[in-house]
């Protein structure tokens, strides 16, 4: 009701501005009433828009020199026309005019030009200079190179135009891949598993996705005909992904969306032409922020501003939106070492803290579950809870870190994959790839219990006291002599513990199952690398093949053999390292991996599915 009354008052003010002003002498300036103390961001944006429209009408009145109601003969010169005299409006309408008209006599020509530029623009708040300085130092630090700034100032969030990879975001610069790959993972979630709900602004609500996950994980498998995706569906999936990430960073309560000053829809490229962001001052001048507590409102504004996020500043703007949604103070509290910039030198890569922020809503630096107590009141921060999409890394296969179960087993079968210098995405069409058979489920429970007692930072060993707790939690009953052997050294190493479990009957809590009822698992998985690389494209008119730039999508067939007894486990280790058999008709527990079918990606996959065997057609999948 209040909004309708204000709109009627605005229409009256515009009509009065276009007809002329009855008083012979200009009235003194009227000060604008102060905004309500508890005015919401949405209400403030509407108020500013009405003020801008009224000021634009005043500018048109001054530019015309006379109201439209006075005809001017153009056949001969005329003296300056006099303002038409109209009857004063009734007192009630005059009161409405006074309330709606914002300082009509105080708009200069320069201000009128600014109003013309800003008319129709979604207004936002400027960053205070001190906040801009803190934000810049947090992201880039001091002495950031121009090369790194160029990487982050020239990377939009844009879909591939190649039909085979049309579902993927293209990366042209080396630094922002951590942002792009994580956004890509969420985009795939919506394209694969929520394709019929993309028009629903609330689809990113966790309560909504909970019900959908139960349905999809029953017997559903998404299709792989990515070339049929329309631009509208892809755009909506992208917006839903952005909304979900920003509200995740804002603890489900708010999302901060950043934009560039004076960017109107359809004029993004013109406004950004020549725009340089090389310092905190540059950022403060051009950045505008809007805060939303409604997912629908955030969806609408992001959908309207998609051209801006597709532009060369898109990746940087989205990262800043996520940081502000979380809050700069909370970002620094999340980190183990807040003195280091989030964009790492010298190559400008996104840090693990950035990736974790977009995955779990907190800028923690580690990938293990929960916190690791170091004693003396000190601890290291890891992933706090379950996540929608997960994370795997080559560094774990090199024993440089330990990824926890929260990231390895996300709610949807989609993972960001990290290498030493790049981030890509791994995904499956069927959520059932994460289901475990009886043996795998038991192994996972034992491993989680073991990791919970591991205070070595992922070193794979625990104390005798911790070992006793693991046995109690998992109901494992070793014979006394075997238990004594395991505890003799004062520490228990996972590999020795696992070997003992393989010898222990499953009725005593072990893994030995002579019947061999647990069979192998086979499934298909896809790997997407968004960085544009040259590939050969047949071109008959050119008389040969010419290189084109496009991302890469690889389909992998994965076989995960079962683990039964220790003898078979050891036989697999020997066969994988010595056998050269290529006979696929006989499936060992882990057939030997041929040299042509091995890649660093396979090592990453094996951190999730140990001893997995992968095969693919065409080029080797690349994680760099």
Rosetta blueprint (number, residue, H / E / L):
1 X L
2 X H
3 X H
4 X H
5 X H
6 X H
7 X H
8 X H
9 X H
10 X H
11 X H
12 X H
13 X H
14 X H
15 X H
16 X H
17 X H
18 X H
19 X H
20 X L
21 X L
22 X L
23 X L
24 X L
25 X L
26 X L
27 X L
28 X L
29 X L
30 X L
31 X L
32 X L
33 X L
34 X L
35 X L
36 X L
37 X L
38 X L
39 X L
40 X L
41 X H
42 X H
43 X H
44 X H
45 X H
46 X H
47 X H
48 X H
49 X H
50 X H
51 X H
52 X H
53 X H
54 X H
55 X H
56 X H
57 X H
58 X H
59 X H
60 X H
61 X H
62 X H
63 X H
64 X H
65 X L
66 X L
67 X L
68 X L
69 X L
70 X L
71 X L
72 X L
73 X L
74 X L
75 X L
76 X L
77 X L
78 X L
79 X L
80 X L
81 X L
82 X L
83 X L
84 X L
85 X L
86 X L
87 X L
88 X L
89 X L
90 X L
91 X H
92 X H
93 X H
94 X H
95 X H
96 X H
97 X H
98 X H
99 X H
100 X H
101 X L
102 X L
103 X L
104 X H
105 X H
106 X H
107 X L
108 X L
109 X H
110 X H
111 X H
112 X H
113 X H
114 X H
115 X H
116 X H
117 X H
118 X H
119 X L
120 X L
121 X L
122 X L
123 X L
124 X L
125 X E
126 X E
127 X L
128 X L
129 X H
130 X H
131 X H
132 X H
133 X H
134 X H
135 X H
136 X H
137 X H
138 X H
139 X H
140 X H
141 X L
142 X L
143 X L
144 X L
145 X L
146 X H
147 X H
148 X H
149 X H
150 X H
151 X H
152 X H
153 X L
154 X L
155 X L
156 X L
157 X L
158 X L
159 X E
160 X L
161 X L
162 X L
163 X H
164 X H
165 X H
166 X L
167 X L
168 X L
169 X E
170 X L
171 X E
172 X L
173 X L
174 X L
175 X L
176 X L
177 X H
178 X H
179 X H
180 X H
181 X H
182 X H
183 X H
184 X H
185 X H
186 X H
187 X H
188 X H
189 X H
190 X H
191 X H
192 X H
193 X H
194 X L
195 X L
196 X L
197 X L
198 X L
199 X L
200 X L
201 X H
202 X H
203 X H
204 X H
205 X L
206 X H
207 X H
208 X H
209 X H
210 X H
211 X H
212 X H
213 X H
214 X H
215 X H
216 X H
217 X H
218 X H
219 X H
220 X L
221 X E
222 X L
223 X L
224 X L
225 X L
226 X H
227 X H
228 X H
229 X L
230 X L
231 X H
232 X H
233 X H
234 X H
235 X H
236 X H
237 X H
238 X H
239 X H
240 X H
241 X H
242 X H
243 X H
244 X H
245 X H
246 X H
247 X H
248 X H
249 X H
250 X L
251 X L
252 X L
253 X L
254 X L
255 X E
256 X E
257 X E
258 X E
259 X E
260 X E
261 X L
262 X L
263 X L
264 X L
265 X L
266 X L
267 X L
268 X H
269 X H
270 X H
271 X H
272 X H
273 X L
274 X L
275 X L
276 X L
277 X L
278 X L
279 X L
280 X H
281 X H
282 X H
283 X H
284 X H
285 X H
286 X H
287 X E
288 X E
289 X E
290 X E
291 X E
292 X E
293 X L
294 X L
295 X H
296 X H
297 X H
298 X H
299 X H
300 X H
301 X H
302 X H
303 X H
304 X H
305 X L
306 X H
307 X H
308 X H
309 X H
310 X H
311 X L
312 X L
313 X L
314 X H
315 X H
316 X H
317 X H
318 X H
319 X H
320 X H
321 X H
322 X H
323 X H
324 X H
325 X H
326 X H
327 X L
328 X H
329 X H
330 X H
331 X H
332 X H
333 X H
334 X H
335 X L
336 X L
337 X L
338 X L
339 X L
340 X L
341 X L
342 X L
343 X E
344 X E
345 X L
346 X L
347 X L
348 X L
349 X E
350 X E
351 X L
352 X H
353 X H
354 X H
355 X H
356 X H
357 X H
358 X H
359 X H
360 X H
361 X L
362 X L
363 X L
364 X L
365 X L
366 X L
367 X L
368 X L
369 X E
370 X L
371 X E
372 X E
373 X E
374 X E
375 X E
376 X L
377 X L
378 X E
379 X E
380 X E
381 X E
382 X L
383 X E
384 X L
385 X L
386 X L
387 X L
388 X L
389 X L
390 X E
391 X E
392 X E
393 X E
394 X H
395 X H
396 X H
397 X H
398 X L
399 X L
400 X L
401 X L
402 X L
403 X L
404 X L
405 X H
406 X H
407 X H
408 X H
409 X L
410 X L
411 X L
412 X L
413 X L
414 X E
415 X E
416 X E
417 X E
418 X E
419 X L
420 X L
421 X L
422 X L
423 X E
424 X E
425 X E
426 X E
427 X E
428 X L
429 X L
430 X E
431 X H
432 X H
433 X H
434 X H
435 X L
436 X L
437 X L
438 X H
439 X H
440 X H
441 X H
442 X H
443 X H
444 X H
445 X H
446 X H
447 X H
448 X H
449 X H
450 X H
451 X H
452 X H
453 X H
454 X L
455 X L
456 X L
457 X L
458 X L
459 X L
460 X L
461 X E
462 X E
463 X E
464 X H
465 X H
466 X H
467 X H
468 X H
469 X H
470 X H
471 X H
472 X H
473 X H
474 X H
475 X L
476 X L
477 X L
478 X L
479 X L
480 X H
481 X H
482 X H
483 X H
484 X H
485 X H
486 X H
487 X H
488 X L
489 X L
490 X L
491 X E
492 X E
493 X E
494 X H
495 X H
496 X H
497 X H
498 X H
499 X H
500 X H
501 X H
502 X H
503 X H
504 X L
505 X E
506 X H
507 X H
508 X H
509 X L
510 X L
511 X L
512 X E
513 X L
514 X L
515 X L
516 X L
517 X L
518 X L
519 X L
520 X L
521 X E
522 X E
523 X E
524 X E
525 X E
526 X E
527 X E
528 X E
529 X E
530 X E
531 X E
532 X E
533 X E
534 X E
535 X E
536 X E
537 X E
538 X E
539 X E
540 X L
541 X L
542 X L
543 X L
544 X E
545 X E
546 X E
547 X E
548 X E
549 X E
550 X E
551 X E
552 X E
553 X E
554 X E
555 X E
556 X E
557 X E
558 X E
559 X E
560 X E
561 X L
562 X L
563 X L
564 X L
565 X L
566 X H
567 X H
568 X H
569 X H
570 X H
571 X H
572 X H
573 X H
574 X H
575 X H
576 X H
577 X H
578 X H
579 X L
580 X L
581 X L
582 X L
583 X L
584 X L
585 X L
586 X L
587 X L
588 X L
589 X L
590 X L
591 X L
592 X L
593 X L
594 X L
595 X H
596 X H
597 X H
598 X L
599 X L
600 X H
601 X H
602 X H
603 X H
604 X H
605 X H
606 X H
607 X H
608 X H
609 X L
610 X L
611 X L
612 X L
613 X E
614 X E
615 X E
616 X E
617 X L
618 X L
619 X L
620 X L
621 X L
622 X L
623 X L
624 X L
